[in-house]
Amino acid sequence: MNFMCNDPKSGFIGKIVDSTPELFHIKWYDQEIDLELNPHGSFEEKVTKYILYCEGIYNRHNLQKNGLHIYYYPNGNKKEEITYMNGMKNGIQINYDSNGFIYSKTTYRDDCRSGDQVIIYSDKMTHERKSYVDDMLHGYNEIYYSGKIKVKIPYVYGIKHGVEIQYDDIGRETMRYSWINGKISGVLNEFYPSGKLKLIIDYKDNQVHGNISVYNEEGVLIGQKKFRDGIEITS
């Protein structure tokens, strides 16, 4: 194998497999090295295997990444693929596990997450959908199980802000409460499977501040306590 370039920072060895007047297509390889006894009775390193690490398109003049790049596991399966423009991620980054299962897709613009991100958990039943603006969560972060929504968490430029809603296994609302600038504030409502109100808690700046009220399924108040700044008022 004739290698044409190397990367002293990573130690990978590259082979130019195609080129145009403006672009290079380079495959980068890691090396598997063993010690071998030479005729002089001493050991020396010998490359026994070249392992493809990644391949991609580069600008011929400054070697900036400029096109599709694919990274690989040692078993040869894809690990990640993403398109670059002028050295920055632009497009959808796809990540794979070592068996080829896609576990995340993330939209990038100028090296920042911007748009949707979908993450699939290892159980392959749970997935998470996020929305980004300029690398900050912005919009609803939603978690699903078996295709049914479990929770919706609101974000505004990286800070929880808005109404969070939680659901049971068949999509019924079980709880809702408000975030204001990253803190739970306002009224938390919890519901019975029937949809009737079960619990009301007053919050201020992440602390219970006001009443905790408990209701039975007929809507009758069966218990209540008062709090101030997270401390129960007993008298």
C-alpha positions in Angstrom: 0.0 0.0 0.0 1.6 3.3 -1.1 0.8 6.0 1.5 1.1 9.6 0.3 0.7 11.6 3.5 0.6 11.4 7.3 -0.8 13.3 10.2 1.8 13.8 12.9 -0.8 14.9 15.4 -2.9 11.8 15.3 -0.2 9.3 14.0 -2.6 8.2 11.2 -1.2 7.5 7.8 -3.2 8.7 4.8 -3.6 7.5 1.2 -4.9 9.8 -1.5 -7.3 7.7 -3.5 -8.7 10.4 -5.8 -8.1 14.1 -6.5 -9.3 17.0 -8.6 -7.6 20.4 -9.1 -9.4 21.6 -6.0 -10.0 18.5 -3.8 -8.3 15.4 -2.3 -10.1 12.2 -1.3 -8.0 10.8 1.5 -8.3 7.6 3.5 -6.7 7.6 6.9 -5.4 4.4 8.5 -4.3 3.3 11.9 -1.5 0.7 12.2 -1.4 -2.5 14.1 2.2 -3.1 15.1 3.9 -6.2 16.5 7.5 -6.8 17.7 9.5 -9.1 15.5 13.0 -10.5 16.1 15.4 -9.4 13.4 18.5 -11.3 12.2 20.7 -9.3 14.6 18.9 -10.8 17.6 17.0 -7.6 18.6 13.3 -6.8 18.4 11.9 -4.2 16.0 8.5 -2.9 15.3 6.7 -4.2 12.2 3.3 -3.1 10.8 1.1 -6.2 10.5 -2.2 -4.5 9.6 -3.6 -1.2 8.4 -7.0 -0.4 9.9 -9.2 2.1 8.1 -10.0 4.9 10.6 -11.7 7.5 8.3 -12.0 8.9 4.9 -13.1 12.2 3.5 -12.8 15.1 1.1 -10.3 17.9 1.8 -9.5 21.2 0.2 -6.3 20.6 -1.9 -4.7 23.9 -1.0 -5.2 24.0 2.8 -6.4 20.5 3.7 -9.6 21.8 5.3 -12.3 19.3 5.5 -14.7 20.0 2.6 -17.2 17.3 1.8 -18.4 14.0 3.2 -16.4 12.4 6.0 -16.9 8.8 7.2 -15.4 7.4 10.4 -15.1 3.6 11.0 -14.9 1.1 13.9 -12.0 -1.3 13.9 -14.4 -4.0 12.6 -14.9 -1.9 9.4 -18.5 -0.8 10.2 -19.3 2.9 10.0 -19.1 4.9 13.2 -20.0 8.4 12.1 -20.7 10.4 8.9 -20.9 14.1 8.5 -20.5 16.7 5.7 -18.1 19.6 6.1 -18.0 23.0 4.4 -14.8 25.0 4.8 -13.7 22.9 7.8 -17.0 23.2 9.7 -19.8 20.6 10.1 -22.8 21.4 7.9 -25.6 18.9 7.5 -26.8 15.9 9.3 -24.3 13.9 11.4 -25.2 10.2 11.7 -23.7 8.1 14.5 -23.7 4.3 14.5 -23.0 1.6 17.1 -20.4 -1.1 16.2 -23.1 -3.3 14.8 -24.4 -0.7 12.3 -27.4 0.5 14.3 -28.1 4.3 13.9 -28.4 5.7 17.4 -28.3 9.5 16.7 -28.9 12.0 14.0 -27.9 15.6 14.6 -28.3 18.7 12.3 -25.3 21.0 12.2 -24.8 24.5 10.7 -21.3 26.1 10.8 -20.1 23.6 13.5 -23.0 24.2 15.8 -26.0 22.0 16.5 -28.9 23.9 14.8 -32.1 22.1 14.1 -33.3 18.6 15.1 -31.4 15.9 17.0 -32.8 12.4 17.4 -31.2 10.0 19.9 -32.2 6.3 20.0 -31.5 4.5 23.3 -29.8 1.1 23.5 -33.2 -0.6 24.3 -34.3 0.6 20.8 -37.7 1.4 22.3 -36.9 4.8 23.7 -35.9 7.8 21.7 -35.4 11.5 22.4 -36.0 14.4 20.0 -34.3 17.7 20.7 -34.3 21.1 19.0 -31.2 23.4 18.9 -30.4 26.9 17.9 -26.7 28.0 17.8 -25.7 24.9 19.9 -28.3 25.6 22.6 -31.5 23.7 23.3 -34.4 25.7 22.0 -37.9 24.4 21.8 -39.3 21.1 23.2 -37.0 18.2 24.3 -39.3 15.2 23.8 -38.8 11.6 25.0 -40.8 8.7 23.5 -41.2 5.1 24.4 -42.6 2.6 21.9 -43.7 5.5 19.8 -45.7 7.2 22.5 -44.6 10.5 24.1 -43.5 10.3 27.7 -42.3 13.8 28.5 -42.0 17.3 26.8 -39.5 19.6 28.4 -39.4 23.3 27.1 -36.2 25.2 26.5 -35.4 28.8 25.5 -31.8 29.3 24.4 -30.5 26.5 26.6 -32.6 27.3 29.7 -35.7 25.4 30.8 -38.6 27.8 30.3 -42.3 27.0 29.7 -44.7 24.2 30.5 -43.3 20.6 31.1 -45.8 17.8 30.5 -45.4 14.2 31.5 -47.5 11.2 30.2 -48.2 7.6 31.1 -47.6 4.6 28.9 -50.7 5.1 26.8 -50.3 8.8 26.3 -52.5 10.2 29.1 -51.2 13.4 30.8 -50.0 12.6 34.3 -48.3 15.9 35.4 -47.7 19.4 34.2 -45.8 22.3 35.7 -44.0 25.5 34.6 -40.3 26.4 34.3 -39.3 30.1 34.5 -35.7 30.9 33.7 -34.5 27.4 34.7 -36.6 27.1 37.9 -39.9 25.5 38.7 -42.4 28.2 39.5 -46.1 28.3 39.6 -48.6 25.5 39.9 -47.7 21.8 39.5 -50.7 19.6 38.7 -50.7 15.8 38.9 -53.6 13.8 37.5 -55.3 10.4 38.0 -55.5 8.1 34.9 -59.1 9.3 34.6 -57.8 12.8 34.0 -59.1 14.1 37.2 -56.9 16.3 39.4 -54.9 14.4 42.1 -52.4 16.9 43.4 -51.7 20.6 43.3 -48.4 22.0 44.5 -47.5 25.7 44.5 -43.8 26.4 43.6 -41.6 29.4 43.6 -37.9 29.3 42.4 -37.7 25.5 42.8 -39.2 25.4 46.3 -42.7 24.6 47.5 -44.2 28.0 48.3 -47.9 27.9 49.0 -50.2 24.9 49.4 -49.9 21.2 48.7 -53.4 20.0 48.1 -54.4 16.3 47.6 -57.7 15.2 46.1 -59.5 11.9 45.7 -60.9 10.7 42.4 -64.2 12.3 43.2 -62.6 15.7 43.3 -62.8 16.0 47.1 -60.0 17.7 48.9 -58.5 15.1 51.4 -55.4 16.8 52.6 -53.6 20.1 52.5 -50.3 21.6 53.9 -48.9 25.1 53.7 -45.3 25.9 52.9 -43.1 29.0 52.7 -39.8 28.8 50.8 -39.8 25.0 51.0 -40.5 24.9 54.8 -43.8 23.6 56.1 -45.9 26.1 58.1 -47.2 24.2 61.1 -49.0 27.0 62.9 
